[in-house]
Amino acid sequence: MTTPAPAHRHVWVDCSGGYTCPGLVMAWRRDPSGWQAQVALVRHTTVFVQWTPASALHPVVDDGWDPTPRRP
């Protein structure tokens, strides 16, 4: 048995039409089908909160990009 990731985490959520939407995991639960996350996600200009299977979530990976300007 694996334990889910920390409770609050930024993720990409598989949405309908083959799109991914940005989301924030708010809580976890386990049911007979497996782990689910309660996710707040943004589609267009609307925020939804829904239970989503863990298989539809992809963690946001820090690519090291830093928008802060560097001084010489």
N, C-alpha and C positions, 0 to 999 in steps of 0.2 A: 504494500500500500504506500503510495506517495502522498506527501502532504502538499497542499496547494501553496502558491506563492504568498508573500505577505499581503495583508488585507487591502491596503490602498496602493494601487499600482497603475501607471499609465499603460494602456494596451491599444493595439489595433484590433478592431472587431470586424469579423466577416459579416457583411451586410448583404441584402438581396441585390441581385444584378451583378454580382462579382466585384462589388466595391468593398473597400475597407473604410471604417469610420474611426476617428479617435474616441477613446473611451477611458473611463476611470473606474477601476474595480472598487466597489464600496463594501462588499461582504461576500463570503463563501458559504455554500451549503452542499451537502451531499445527499443525493437521492438514489433510488435503485439504478438509474441510468448512468450515474457517475457524478463528478463534480460540476457545479454550476456557480457562476459568479453573478452577483447583482452589479450591473454595470450602468453607469451614467454615460450615455453616448450622444454625440452631436451628429445630426443629419440635416444638412442645409442650415437652417436657422433655428432648429428645434432641438431641445434636449429631451432625451428619453431615458427612463430608468427601467431596466428590465433584467430578468434572469436569463443568462446566456450560457450554453454549454461551454466548458473549459476548452473543448476542441476548436471553438470558433474564436479563441483569443490568441493574440500574438504579442509578446512583450515588446515594448518600445526599447530599443537598444541605444545606449549613449554612443554616438559616433564621434565624440570628442570635439564636435563643433562648438565654438565659443563665440557668440556674437559680440562680445566686448572688444572694442578696438584696442589694439596693442600700441603702446608708445615705444618709440625707438630708444 
